[in-house]
Structures are given as structure tokens and as C-alpha cells.
Amino acid sequence: MASRQINKVSNDVDRKFLSTTALTADTVLTASQSGECFYLDAIGEAITLPAVGDAAGVQYKFVGTAATATTDWTIAATTAKIQGSVTVAGGVIPAANETTITLVVAKFLAGDWITLECDGTNWYIAGQVVTALGLTMA
């Protein structure tokens, strides 16, 4: 019987979100952190996104590891450039020219998640949050 060789192919899809970081303090993200999956603990902090002009092709994922217990997590863009939608408690919450995403204390739970992707003009949000009002945008 002939032996069969399997070639492993490495591509960007295979590497997507393989790098993980636990966030426990205020953080200013950089484009070089693209592809990171950030695990958020129970104590909310402030996260600042890079300017859209510096972030074409950048992707981030944020996952709750515990219910937020003391303060909200906030994710802020430098301009009102967050677009898209998130499913929250089975309903769709739209984002149109938003600046700040708030992951609400006691309502953003372990396993809730959002992703953000930038095309150099806008940030695009998607995600799933279980509890009503677990995520707000302004």
C-alpha cells in the first residue's frame, strides 16, 4: 500500500485568534496586536482602539471570562466609526457611527463575546451577549 503524505498548509485563517491575552488593566491597543483574542476578567477597564487610518485589516476578539462585577468594560474608538450589530438577548442591537462600546457590569457574562474588524475607514462589530442590556453603544 502506498504511503500518503499530508501537507499542512499555513494560512491566515489557521492563525486567526490563536494568540490570547488576559486583560486586567486599562489598555491602548496597537495594530500589531491584530488577531489577538482578549480575555476580559470581572473587573472592567478601559480599552482604546487604534485610529481607523492606522488599522486597516486589524481584527480583535473580546471574550468575557466572568460576569463583570465592579465596573463596566469600555472599548473606545478615537472617532465615531463603529458600525455593525451585536445579538443581545436574542435581539439585534445596531451600531451606526458609534464611539464607545460598554460591556455592562453584572450583565456581560462569561462566554459573551464581540469581534471588531477595521477596513481603514470604519470598525465593524459583531458578537453575542446573553443578557439584555449586557452591551450598549454610544
C-alpha positions, 0 to 999 in steps of 0.5 A, spaced: 500 500 500 502 506 498 504 511 503 500 518 503 503 524 505 499 530 508 501 537 507 499 542 512 498 548 509 499 555 513 494 560 512 491 566 515 485 563 517 489 557 521 492 563 525 486 567 526 485 568 534 490 563 536 494 568 540 490 570 547 491 575 552 488 576 559 486 583 560 486 586 567 488 593 566 486 599 562 489 598 555 491 602 548 491 597 543 496 597 537 495 594 530 500 589 531 496 586 536 491 584 530 488 577 531 489 577 538 483 574 542 482 578 549 480 575 555 476 580 559 476 578 567 470 581 572 473 587 573 472 592 567 477 597 564 478 601 559 480 599 552 482 604 546 482 602 539 487 604 534 485 610 529 481 607 523 487 610 518 492 606 522 488 599 522 486 597 516 485 589 516 486 589 524 481 584 527 480 583 535 476 578 539 473 580 546 471 574 550 468 575 557 471 570 562 466 572 568 460 576 569 463 583 570 462 585 577 465 592 579 465 596 573 463 596 566 468 594 560 469 600 555 472 599 548 473 606 545 474 608 538 478 615 537 472 617 532 465 615 531 466 609 526 463 603 529 458 600 525 455 593 525 450 589 530 451 585 536 445 579 538 443 581 545 438 577 548 436 574 542 435 581 539 439 585 534 442 591 537 445 596 531 451 600 531 451 606 526 457 611 527 458 609 534 464 611 539 464 607 545 462 600 546 460 598 554 460 591 556 455 592 562 457 590 569 453 584 572 450 583 565 456 581 560 457 574 562 462 569 561 462 566 554 459 573 551 463 575 546 464 581 540 469 581 534 471 588 531 474 588 524 477 595 521 477 596 513 481 603 514 475 607 514 470 604 519 470 598 525 465 593 524 462 589 530 459 583 531 458 578 537 453 575 542 451 577 549 446 573 553 443 578 557 439 584 555 442 590 556 449 586 557 452 591 551 450 598 549 453 603 544 454 610 544 
